[in-house]
Amino acid sequence: MATRWGICSAGRISHDFTVALKTLPAQDHQVVAVAARKLEDAQEFAKKHSISRAYGSYEELARDPDIDVVYIGVIHPHHLSTCLLFTNAKKNVLCEKPLAMNAKEVQEILASAKRNNVFLMEAVWTRFFPTSVEIRRLLAQEEVGEVKMVRSEFGAPLMHVPRSVQKELGGGAVLDLGIYCLQFITMVYNGEKPECIQATGVCLETGVDETVVVTLKFSKNRMAVFTCSSGLQLPNDAIIVGTKGTIRVPSNMWCPTSLVVNGKETQYSLPEPYLPLNFVNSTGMRYEAEEVRQCLLKGLKESPVMSHSDSLLLAEMEDEIRRQVGVVYSQDCQ
Ligand SMILES: NC(=O)c1ccc[n+]([C@@H]2O[C@H](COP(=O)([O-])OP(=O)(O)OC[C@H]3O[C@@H](n4cnc5c(N)ncnc54)[C@H](OP(=O)(O)O)[C@@H]3O)[C@@H](O)[C@H]2O)c1
């Protein structure tokens, strides 16, 4: 039986996710419906992607009995209310990153998923790329010895994108880009909470962070450092340094197609999209979609690879970094 997807929002990432889904076998994944705030947007999206049902409200999608899981691609200030809408309607959910604006909101979402006994995962797609699977295998087998340092960066010039710069749209580099560096670091350090976080950054006049540099210290004198920026194009690679060697993820570290282990590079190709994409390598979202299918088939309520505690840890670290850099969203004051 195919996993029946509902797509919530007709925006840029929803387009790419739908294209990614269609690179998977049709007997495994079907897009059944799309919902947008405006019916015309949903209808246009449905036409473009040959989806049979289009709804002019998210509530109608929540009431559709033929949906196994909803993909939420709305901007992050609306993740909380949208996640709650679907979890309370007993729908399984894959929600775009960041799961919410802060740890308090993440806790609310996780509690609602548990209460309603539904599956929920933050769409940290990088974790499911073949390169990430290989990194976890290499680390488990201690191929580079004991890891002592992780370095990562994600920077792109996004000053022209309203949702990157405006506070009420959830702007800020840490929540949008830094999260990829943080998830990489916490994946390598196996979900461990850092002993110490030191962050410094530059903010825009809108009150959101533009460029942030963070150092993290973990137990047993293990370190990490990352830079994120919505103003600058950075090299965007990531490196794991162990006592016996290194693993490098060449750009783009959030959607990688190659891995360099002790100097030896291996390529991992992605399928071609059937329509032009808004973001780089988006057909790689197929791996997180397949993870959702496998979890649902097993009756799991969270993914062991991107668990609820992983999402909470990310949100807590993002809160602490924003506190040190001085970025406060209205959601922090509620
Ligand atoms: N995984 C990735 O690689 C990746 C890449 C980009 C973005 N993202 C994440 O995906 C989410 C959406 O990003 P995007 O670039 O796709 O954004 P977008 O196209 O600007 O907006 C996505 C949708 O959010 C809703 N929306 C936009 N502005 C709104 C407002 N002022 N009030 C209420 N709803 C609003 C709209 O839904 P309707 O269509 O229903 O009107 C819109 O289509 C973000 O949380 C982002 O972090 C992930």
Ligand as a Chemical Component Dictionary entry (heavy atoms), coordinates in Angstrom:
data_LIG
# 
_chem_comp.id                   LIG 
_chem_comp.type                 NON-POLYMER 
_chem_comp.pdbx_formal_charge   0 
_chem_comp.three_letter_code    LIG 
# 
loop_
_chem_comp_atom.comp_id 
_chem_comp_atom.atom_id 
_chem_comp_atom.alt_atom_id 
_chem_comp_atom.type_symbol 
_chem_comp_atom.charge 
_chem_comp_atom.model_Cartn_x 
_chem_comp_atom.model_Cartn_y 
_chem_comp_atom.model_Cartn_z 
_chem_comp_atom.pdbx_ordinal 
LIG N1  N1  N 0  14.448 21.588 3.707  1  
LIG C1  C1  C 0  14.899 22.628 3.044  2  
LIG O1  O1  O 0  15.871 22.544 2.326  3  
LIG C2  C2  C 0  14.183 23.917 3.155  4  
LIG C3  C3  C 0  14.409 24.886 2.161  5  
LIG C4  C4  C 0  13.672 26.041 2.234  6  
LIG C5  C5  C 0  12.781 26.243 3.255  7  
LIG N2  N2  N 1  12.619 25.305 4.220  8  
LIG C6  C6  C 0  11.678 25.532 5.321  9  
LIG O2  O2  O 0  10.365 25.493 4.778  10 
LIG C7  C7  C 0  9.528  26.500 5.329  11 
LIG C8  C8  C 0  8.928  27.330 4.202  12 
LIG O3  O3  O 0  9.941  27.936 3.436  13 
LIG P1  P1  P 0  9.638  28.442 1.916  14 
LIG O4  O4  O 0  10.904 28.988 1.404  15 
LIG O5  O5  O -1 8.919  27.395 1.166  16 
LIG O6  O6  O 0  8.643  29.647 2.256  17 
LIG P2  P2  P 0  7.580  30.429 1.351  18 
LIG O7  O7  O 0  7.497  29.826 -0.011 19 
LIG O8  O8  O 0  7.881  31.876 1.483  20 
LIG O9  O9  O 0  6.227  30.184 2.165  21 
LIG C9  C9  C 0  5.727  28.884 2.378  22 
LIG C10 C10 C 0  4.255  28.967 2.714  23 
LIG O10 O10 O 0  4.064  29.544 3.999  24 
LIG C11 C11 C 0  2.820  30.240 4.004  25 
LIG N3  N3  N 0  3.080  31.664 4.312  26 
LIG C12 C12 C 0  3.972  32.479 3.762  27 
LIG N4  N4  N 0  3.905  33.721 4.304  28 
LIG C13 C13 C 0  2.918  33.669 5.231  29 
LIG C14 C14 C 0  2.353  34.605 6.117  30 
LIG N5  N5  N 0  2.807  35.886 6.169  31 
LIG N6  N6  N 0  1.356  34.215 6.911  32 
LIG C15 C15 C 0  0.893  32.946 6.879  33 
LIG N7  N7  N 0  1.401  31.997 6.046  34 
LIG C16 C16 C 0  2.398  32.362 5.237  35 
LIG C17 C17 C 0  2.236  30.153 2.596  36 
LIG O11 O11 O 0  1.306  29.076 2.598  37 
LIG P3  P3  P 0  0.063  29.012 1.561  38 
LIG O12 O12 O 0  0.625  28.438 0.297  39 
LIG O13 O13 O 0  -0.915 28.130 2.231  40 
LIG O14 O14 O 0  -0.444 30.403 1.400  41 
LIG C18 C18 C 0  3.451  29.844 1.767  42 
LIG O15 O15 O 0  3.163  29.187 0.557  43 
LIG C19 C19 C 0  10.399 27.292 6.314  44 
LIG O16 O16 O 0  10.115 26.890 7.628  45 
LIG C20 C20 C 0  11.836 26.912 5.930  46 
LIG O17 O17 O 0  12.716 26.873 7.057  47 
LIG C21 C21 C 0  13.293 24.143 4.172  48 
# 
loop_
_chem_comp_bond.comp_id 
_chem_comp_bond.atom_id_1 
_chem_comp_bond.atom_id_2 
_chem_comp_bond.value_order 
_chem_comp_bond.pdbx_ordinal 
LIG N1  C1  SING 1  
LIG C1  O1  DOUB 2  
LIG C1  C2  SING 3  
LIG C2  C3  SING 4  
LIG C2  C21 DOUB 5  
LIG C3  C4  DOUB 6  
LIG C4  C5  SING 7  
LIG C5  N2  DOUB 8  
LIG N2  C6  SING 9  
LIG N2  C21 SING 10 
LIG C6  O2  SING 11 
LIG C6  C20 SING 12 
LIG O2  C7  SING 13 
LIG C7  C8  SING 14 
LIG C7  C19 SING 15 
LIG C8  O3  SING 16 
LIG O3  P1  SING 17 
LIG P1  O4  DOUB 18 
LIG P1  O5  SING 19 
LIG P1  O6  SING 20 
LIG O6  P2  SING 21 
LIG P2  O7  DOUB 22 
LIG P2  O8  SING 23 
LIG P2  O9  SING 24 
LIG O9  C9  SING 25 
LIG C9  C10 SING 26 
LIG C10 O10 SING 27 
LIG C10 C18 SING 28 
LIG O10 C11 SING 29 
LIG C11 N3  SING 30 
LIG C11 C17 SING 31 
LIG N3  C12 SING 32 
LIG N3  C16 SING 33 
LIG C12 N4  DOUB 34 
LIG N4  C13 SING 35 
LIG C13 C14 SING 36 
LIG C13 C16 DOUB 37 
LIG C14 N5  SING 38 
LIG C14 N6  DOUB 39 
LIG N6  C15 SING 40 
LIG C15 N7  DOUB 41 
LIG N7  C16 SING 42 
LIG C17 O11 SING 43 
LIG C17 C18 SING 44 
LIG O11 P3  SING 45 
LIG P3  O12 DOUB 46 
LIG P3  O13 SING 47 
LIG P3  O14 SING 48 
LIG C18 O15 SING 49 
LIG C19 O16 SING 50 
LIG C19 C20 SING 51 
LIG C20 O17 SING 52 
# 
